[in-house]
């Protein structure tokens, strides 16, 4: 059985596909609470996170369907590409130096 779908990329490009698709949803654990508590101080972390993940998406033949706040909705034509993306993303995120400075100069390091 073949599934025919039409989706739109983050840039508004129409994407048609027949067959199975794999979806990936990402989220920064605790980001909403931390960003509410520390307001704009955590925005640079979001930018850093997005800068790490975005190049990995096309590298693993994926497409960004939508990004909202700290979450990505991604689609891949092959499950193996989705898994490879997820592993690469986890590796990139864990290898990154995460630091943000709070008001008053108090540094906060996330590991």
ABEGO torsion letter per residue (X at the ends): XBBBBBBBBAAGBBBBBBEBBBBBBBBBBGAAAAAAAAEAAAAAAAAAAAAAAAAAAAAAGBBBABBBEABBBBBBABAAAAAAAAAAAAAAAAABBBBBBBBGGBBBBBX
